């Protein structure tokens, strides 16, 4: 866990916002790999292309539009409900209970929200597997955002407005560096959750130029439960 000197802290924070996939569960469980495969399959079937072309389209839309879905909607008129129901029809048993995370979140004072480019249904299944279903006040998903995904700053503004959150009094935890840049612009404290198993995060960082060293990253951690636990101990501020 690393605090980057001179960046924003947590003394003023009363609202905690968390990404879902590869943030609240470890990328090593490879749950998102299943979604990745399903997205390629959807594109193959919908656009009648082979696997290699489907993967090229999939990742191209991810880099350009924030999500594959956004690109498919804008360029091919895909109905988001059809896409989301298909790609989230996966085996969630790869996600295991995390008692340490549940305990840390329970002790963390303030409001807590999930902000995801996925759906509420997917988030609820993941949260149930981890055992953190009762730790959050609400879920702001891609439907609530009008299918406008992170990192579009309007999606963040919608989320903050929906829940009456003051950006400078909030902190965001994310596994994709570029998705924290709008948070920083809005005045939020930012935490990048890293893992050597997070292939998409590394690819997006390489493509966008927004890696862990970016100026909009306040903190970096590879152990989310321990990081949150440190936040609950006021006598032991989070430092590197």
N, C-alpha and C positions, 0 to 999 in steps of 0.2 A: 504494500500500500504506500503510495507516495503523495505527499502534498507538494504542490509546485509553489515555490516561494513567491510571495507578493500577490497571489490570487485571492479570490473571494473566499470567505470562510462560512461558518454555519451558525454563529451566535445569533443572527437575525432571522434564521429560517424557522418557519412554523408550518410549512407544507412541503411534503416529500413526494416526488413524482418519479415513477419507475417505468421504464420500458419493460416489455415482457420477455420476448424470445431472446435467448442467449444472454439475458441479463439476470432475471430472477431464477433461472435454472442454468446449470453449466453447459456450455457449448459441447463439452465432451460427451454428453448423452446423445448427441446427434439427432435430436427431435426435429430440428429445422431442416435437416437433410431430407426428411420425408416430404416436407412441404416443397422443398426445392425440386424434387423428382416429380411431384404432382403438377407443379407449375409447367415444367417442360412437357409433360404428357398432355396437359390441357392445350398448350399451344400447338403441339403436333396434331391433335384432333381438330382443333378449331380452324387452324390455318392450312392444314393439309401439307405439312412440311416434315422433313426427316428430323431425327433427334439432334443432329449437329446444328441445323438451322434453327430449331426451336430453342436450343441453349443460347445461341448467338442473339436471338431476338429477346429472350428472357433477360439476359444480363445487360443487354443494351438498354432496355427499358428501365431496369433497376438503376443503372448509372445516370440515365438522362432524366427520368421522371420521379425518382424516389422509390417507386415500387413497380414491379412488373405489371400489376393490375392497372395502375394509372396509364401506362403506355398502351395497354390493350384497350382501355376505355377510349382514350383520345384518338388512337390511330385505327382501331378496328371495331369500335362500337360494342365491345364486350359488355354484357350485363354483369355488374359487380357481384350480385347475389349468386349467380351461377358459378362464377370463378371461385369465390370465397368458400362456398359450400363444398366444392370439389377439392380444393387444395387443403382444406382443414379436416378432411375425412381421413384421419391418420390414427396410428396406434400411439396413444399417449402414455403407454406403460413404460416407455423409456425414461420418463421423468420420475424421480424417486422423492420420497419425503425428505424434507430438510428441516429438522427440528431446531438447528442453530439459527437458521434464517427466521423461522417463525418466532422464536423467542426474542431475537433482536428486534424484529419489526414490532412485536407486541410492546416492548419496552420503549420504543422510540416515540417520544411525545410529539403531538401535532397530527394534522390531517395527512392521509396517505392516499395516493391515487395511482392507477395504472394508465399509461398513455401508450397505446399500441397501434401499429399499422395493421394489426389483425382484427379479429372480431371478438365481441363479448363472449360468445359461446366458446371459442377457442381458449380465451383467457381463463374462463371459469373452469374449464377442464384441466388446464395446466395448474391453476391455483389449487384445485382440489387434490391433485397428485402431490404437490409440494407440501400441502397442509397449511396454506396461508390464506384460505378463503375468507376468514374473518378479520384479516389484518388491514383491509383496505376500505375506504369510504365509497369508492366508485371506480368504474372503468370507463375511460374515454377511448372509444375504438374508431376504426376507419369509417364506419357508418356515421357516427356522431360528427366526424370531421367532414361530412359531405363527400367522402371518398377522396379528400385532398390529403395526401400523406406527408409525414415527416420526410424531408426537412423543409417543406414549404412553411414559411413563418406564419401564414394565415391559419394553418392547422393548430399551431401553438396558441395563437391568440384566441381561437375558438375554444380550446380546452381551458385556458385561463378564465375566459369570460363565463363559460358554462358553470364553473365551480367557484367563481368569485375569488380567484387566487391573485394575489399581488406578486408579480414576477420577482421583484427584488427580495421577497420574503420566502422564496421557494428554492428548492434544489432538485435537479434532474439527474437520474442515473440511467446511463445508456451504454450499449456495447458498440455503437457505430459513431465514430468521432464526428462525422459531418452533421449528424442529427443533433449534436450539442451546440453547433455554431449559432442557430437561431435562439437557443436558450440564453447564450452569453449576450447576444445582442439585446435581448429583452431584460437583462439584468439578473438572471438566475445564476445560482452556483451550480457548477457542472462537475459530474463525476463520470469518468470513463471506466467501464467494467471490461477488463481484458481477459483473453484466454488464447493460448497457442492453438486451440482447436477451432477457433472462430474464423473459418476461411472467408466467409462473406465480408466480415468486418475488415479483414486485411486487404481483400480485393477492392472494396469501396474506398478504403483509405489510399491505396495506391493510385486508383483512378482519379479521385477527387483532390488529392494532395492534402487531405485533412487527416493526419495521423495523430498518434498519442502526444506528439510534441507540439501540436497546434496551440496557438495563443488562447483559444477559447476553452481549453481544458484546464479546470482548476485542480482537480484531483484525479488520480489513477489508482485503481485497485484490481487485484486479481482474486480477492477473497471478500465477496460482498457481505456475508454474515459477520465476519470479523470487523469490517469497516463500519457497519451499522452499529455493532456492539460498542465500538469505541465512541461513537457519537452519543450514546446513551450515558456515558460516564463523563459527567461534566468536569470532574477533577482530573481527567486524563484526556486533554484535547487531541484531536486527530493530527498526527504529525508523521513524517516519514520515518 
